[in-house]
Amino acid sequence: MHAPGPYPTGDRESRSDAPAESHAAAGSHGPAESRTAAEPDAATRSVAVYTDHADDYAAHHAPKMADQAERFAAALPAGSLILDAGCGPGRDLARFTARGHRARGIDLNPVFVAMAGAHAPTTRCDLREAGAHFPAGTFDGIWACASLVHLGEPDTVDVLAQFAGLLRPGGKLYACVKSAGRTGWLDEPDGRRWYTVWDADAFAAAVTAAGFRVDEVGRGVFTEVWATRGADGG
């Protein structure tokens, strides 16, 4: 496997058009000395909400993130192995395999795992246990598109470190988190979910601390981080 190249050129500090819900209220968290934990089982309960609306979710989100996924795929050599961490119904797995890459998907929701299996091999897995499911250095790229939003900050920090361990030296990471609204439960038309809101600089710092070089930060309702794993994990 060849070492991945740099991300295609883009604005280093760009506005994020990552998909998702926006909250009107302001407020965010992030400093390492005051990490905000989610309520017990918040992630599991939030992910379960998608079960009864999986088809609608897949249809609504199908067009989103095409530019980001294409850019991520283009930054990797042909035939790279990509982990879609929090793959949902498989939208981006299909994009990566169509681009000539190999892909694997993990998700906690069993309905999404079954749907995504039509596009690539999938495993039901809590993101917080991702490191136990694959050998170290397995992947050339890890794509975590809005999949960290239901985790508390301490869990997110731990998951980022697991991602660094799962990537080969020079491997690429894309991750986006919410940066608008308030951390806590949000009642939505299809159910109640927990969202953790990050300060953009704090999230970029967490990615760096996990063993990555941050290449670019996109700022907006969502913070998008494009990063590279160093030869020594940093």
C-alpha positions in Angstrom: 0.0 0.0 0.0 1.4 3.4 -1.0 1.5 6.2 1.6 -1.5 8.5 1.2 -0.9 11.9 -0.4 -1.9 15.3 1.0 -5.5 16.4 1.0 -6.5 18.2 -2.2 -6.0 22.0 -1.7 -8.7 23.8 0.2 -9.2 26.8 2.5 -7.5 25.9 5.8 -10.1 27.8 7.8 -13.2 27.2 5.8 -16.9 27.4 6.6 -18.3 23.9 7.2 -21.3 22.7 5.2 -21.4 19.4 7.0 -25.0 18.1 7.3 -27.0 18.3 10.4 -29.3 20.0 12.7 -28.6 23.4 14.0 -29.6 24.7 17.5 -30.5 28.3 18.0 -29.0 28.6 21.5 -25.3 29.4 21.9 -22.8 27.5 24.1 -20.1 25.0 23.7 -17.6 23.0 25.6 -14.1 21.6 25.0 -11.2 22.5 27.3 -9.3 19.4 28.4 -9.5 20.4 32.0 -13.3 20.4 31.9 -14.4 17.6 29.6 -18.1 17.2 29.4 -19.3 13.6 29.8 -22.6 12.5 28.3 -25.3 11.0 30.6 -25.0 7.2 31.1 -26.2 5.3 28.0 -26.8 8.6 26.1 -25.1 7.4 23.0 -26.9 4.0 23.0 -30.3 5.6 23.5 -29.6 8.3 20.9 -28.5 5.7 18.3 -31.6 3.6 19.0 -33.8 6.5 17.9 -32.7 5.9 14.3 -34.2 2.4 14.2 -37.8 3.3 13.5 -36.8 5.9 10.9 -33.9 4.3 9.1 -35.4 4.4 5.6 -36.4 8.1 6.0 -33.0 8.9 7.4 -31.3 7.2 4.5 -33.4 9.0 1.9 -33.1 12.4 3.6 -29.3 12.3 4.0 -28.4 10.5 0.7 -27.3 13.7 -1.2 -25.3 15.1 1.7 -21.5 15.2 2.1 -20.8 14.2 -1.5 -18.0 16.8 -1.8 -16.3 15.9 1.4 -16.5 12.2 0.7 -15.0 12.7 -2.8 -12.2 14.8 -1.4 -11.4 12.3 1.3 -11.4 9.4 -1.3 -9.2 11.5 -3.6 -6.6 11.9 -0.9 -6.0 8.2 -0.7 -4.3 5.9 -3.2 -6.5 3.6 -5.2 -7.5 0.5 -3.4 -7.0 2.0 0.1 -8.9 0.4 3.0 -11.2 2.9 4.6 -13.1 2.5 7.9 -16.5 4.3 7.9 -16.8 4.7 11.6 -20.5 5.2 12.2 -21.5 4.2 8.7 -25.3 4.7 9.1 -27.2 3.1 6.1 -24.0 3.0 4.0 -24.2 6.2 1.9 -20.5 6.9 2.1 -19.4 3.2 1.9 -21.0 3.2 -1.5 -19.2 6.3 -2.5 -15.8 4.9 -1.4 -16.2 1.6 -3.1 -17.4 3.3 -6.3 -14.1 5.3 -6.2 -12.1 2.1 -6.3 -11.4 1.8 -2.5 -12.0 -1.0 -0.1 -14.3 -0.1 2.7 -15.5 -1.5 6.0 -18.4 0.0 8.1 -19.2 -0.1 11.8 -22.3 1.2 13.5 -24.1 0.5 16.7 -27.5 0.5 15.1 -28.4 -3.0 13.8 -30.8 -1.8 11.2 -28.1 0.5 9.7 -25.6 -2.3 9.8 -27.9 -4.5 7.7 -28.6 -1.7 5.2 -25.0 -0.7 4.9 -24.0 -4.3 4.3 -25.3 -4.0 0.8 -22.4 -1.8 0.0 -19.4 -3.2 2.0 -18.7 -5.5 4.9 -20.1 -4.2 8.1 -19.9 -5.0 11.8 -22.2 -3.9 14.6 -19.8 -2.1 16.9 -19.9 0.7 19.5 -17.4 3.3 18.4 -16.0 3.3 21.9 -14.9 -0.3 21.3 -13.6 0.2 17.7 -10.0 -0.6 18.7 -10.9 -4.0 19.9 -12.4 -5.1 16.5 -9.5 -4.6 14.2 -5.7 -5.0 14.5 -3.5 -1.9 14.9 -2.6 -0.2 11.7 -5.3 -1.8 9.6 -6.7 1.2 7.8 -5.4 3.8 5.3 -8.3 6.2 6.1 -10.9 6.6 8.8 -14.1 8.6 8.0 -16.1 9.7 11.0 -18.8 11.8 9.6 -21.1 13.2 12.3 -20.7 9.9 14.2 -19.1 11.4 17.3 -22.0 13.8 18.0 -23.7 11.5 20.5 -20.6 10.8 22.6 -19.5 12.8 25.5 -16.1 14.6 25.3 -14.1 12.0 27.3 -15.4 9.2 25.1 -14.7 11.2 22.0 -11.1 11.8 23.1 -10.7 8.1 23.7 -12.2 7.1 20.4 -9.8 9.5 18.5 -6.9 7.8 20.2 -8.3 4.4 19.0 -8.6 5.8 15.5 -4.9 6.8 15.6 -4.0 3.2 16.6 -6.1 1.7 13.8 -4.6 3.9 11.1 -1.3 3.1 9.3 1.4 5.8 9.5 0.4 8.6 7.1 -3.3 7.5 7.2 -6.0 10.1 6.9 -8.8 11.0 9.2 -11.9 13.0 8.6 -14.1 13.8 11.6 -16.8 16.3 12.2 -18.6 17.4 15.4 -21.3 19.9 16.3 -20.2 23.4 17.2 -23.5 25.2 17.5 -26.1 24.9 20.2 -25.8 23.4 23.7 -24.6 20.1 24.9 -27.5 17.9 26.1 -30.7 16.2 25.0 -32.6 17.6 22.1 -36.2 16.7 21.3 -36.6 16.2 17.6 -39.6 15.2 15.5 -38.4 11.6 15.3 -37.1 11.2 18.8 -34.8 12.5 21.6 -31.1 12.4 21.1 -28.0 13.6 23.1 -25.6 16.0 21.3 -22.2 17.1 22.5 -21.2 20.5 21.2 -17.5 21.3 20.8 -15.5 24.5 20.5 -13.7 24.2 17.1 -10.2 24.9 18.5 -10.8 22.5 21.4 -11.8 19.7 19.0 -8.8 20.3 16.8 -6.6 20.2 19.9 -8.1 16.9 20.9 -7.4 15.4 17.5 -3.8 16.6 17.8 -3.4 15.1 21.2 -4.7 11.8 20.0 -1.7 11.5 17.6 -2.6 13.4 14.5 -1.3 16.3 12.5 -4.3 18.6 11.8 -4.2 19.6 8.2 -7.3 21.7 8.0 -10.2 22.9 10.1 -13.6 23.8 8.7 -15.7 26.0 10.9 -19.5 26.4 11.0 -22.5 24.7 12.6 -20.2 21.7 12.4 -16.4 21.7 12.9 -14.7 19.5 10.3 -11.1 18.3 10.9 -8.9 16.8 8.2 -5.9 15.2 9.7 -3.0 12.8 9.1 -1.5 10.2 11.4 2.2 10.6 11.9 4.8 7.8 11.7 5.0 7.7 15.5 1.3 8.2 16.0 1.6 12.0 16.1 
